[in-house]
Amino acid sequence: MNRCLFFLARRFIGRRHKESFIYFTSFVSVTGIALGVASLMIVLGVMNGFSNDLKRKIIGAQPHIVAEGNPYLNDYKNIAERLRQIPGITGTGYFAQTQIIYKSSQYLIGGYLRGIEGDSEIVCMKKFIKQGNLEGIYSGGIILGSELAKELDINVGDTVVIIGGIPPREYVLQVTGIVEYGVYNVDVSIGIISLENFQNNFLSGRQIANIGITVNDIYHCEKIAEIVKGMLPADAQVTTWIKKNKILFAALALEKKAMLLILAIIIIVASFNIASSLMMTVYRKIREIGVLKALGMTKSQIRAVFLIQGFLLGIRGLVCGLVLGGIIVWVLKRYNIVHLPEYIYSISYLPIEISSIEIFSICAAVFITTLVASIFPAYRAGNLEPATALRYE
């Protein structure tokens, strides 16, 4: 009997030549769902790609957890030694930071100077060195952000004047490297020297600094930060990358939800197309339904035929949409057809990432909407009486 129900459902969908109107309405329904699924895949992929790319760059540009004194910690090395015993912490580094003015032969730009020391700071920075090397900062050199170097019209090997301190003084440093984190507001303002050089020139030789902490799971930062807070002086502060960028990622999440809601309407509209297609099938197949009920098919079996028909239309649309969306996503990732202005987005291509969980969610949404859209037509078909259906035959 199950095979019979599936056979009838496939026949009721219509054939291109014999039942062109029913076939056309079914084709429109399938096309609507396919376009909706493909659109959802592409938008999800782009939103995830931008969000994850930005997240990687932000995490790379700053420690996962920052422990700060008021304004610096005095016994920072001993504190860091104790912090390294906390489960989940993979490394610590030391840094100090101040606002300064950068001056080249032609330009004058405000920014900030960062002194660094320690494995976590060095290992993190090595991944983003674009030109030159990191070792030059230990011999009195400076590393500049890529956008800052462009603004100052400076390359590796040139000298730059920094103006800072209290009272303000001028320091001439040689540029030994260019770093590019991919976050514009960081790359356009950052300069990096050794912590020892920073302490001697800007902290009057005092051995004070803040602590940057890296962890093995960036999403457990808040829990680890609570433990770190308990091991620091009372006036110290602990912040995480999540708190520092909470507003940015909240805005991205809201934008993603809004886009999904808008595009989900496409699938809902396509589901209405399925409902209208099934209703047209019911009224055009009144004779066939009457014959089937006269032959002994029950109301529930007739309803099952139309539910299966809606399910088959939804499956066709889903498969076509997944194939179409998958091809578009693969082409965009493989060939980088869409080019972006790098000075705005810090990347020259369209990043696309989509997970299997999101694909599963799209499939579940299509199944549910097509099932709901098929209920009323199936109910109407099941309630037709054989005598009424065959009255004019």
Secondary structure, DSSP 8 states (H G I E B T S, - for coil): -HHHHHHHHHHHT--TTTSHHHHHHHHHHHHHHHHHHHHHHHHHHHHHHHHHHHHHHHHHHS-SEEEE-SS-BSSHHHHHHHHTTSTTEEEEEEEEEEEEEEE-SS-EEEEEEEEEESHHHHHHHHTTEEEE-SGGGGGT-EEEEHHHHHHHT--TT-EEEEEETTTTEEEEEEEEEEE--S-HHHHTTEEEEEHHHHHHHHSTT---BEEEEEES-GGGHHHHHHHHHHTS-TT-EEEEHHHHTHHHHHHHHHHHHHHHHHHHHHHHHHHHHHHHHHHHHHHHTHHHHHHHHHTT--HHHHHHHHHHHHHHHHHHHHHHHHHHHHHHHHHHHHH--SB--HHHHS-SB------HHHHHHHHHHHHHHHHHHHHHHHHHHHH--HHHHTTT-
